[in-house]
Amino acid sequence: MKISARNKLGGNVVSVEKGKVAAIVKVEITSPGTLTAMITAESVDDMAIKKGDKVSVVIKSTEVMIAKE
């Protein structure tokens, strides 16, 4: 996957809390710490995100997104 954003951190999903509309995905990044992103529940389903997945956290000035290979 290629993306223009340069603020990208690799990590592993440690939890997914999915509601009817939105989901909270917690990612343990390579550097110490955990980032939390709120994304749509539809995105969680489309990307089949689950605990233990390797993902990238992409940070733009106005939002935090999840990317999965």
Helices and strands as residue ranges (DSSP letters): E 8-18, E 22-29, E 34-40, H 41-47, E 54-60, E 63-67
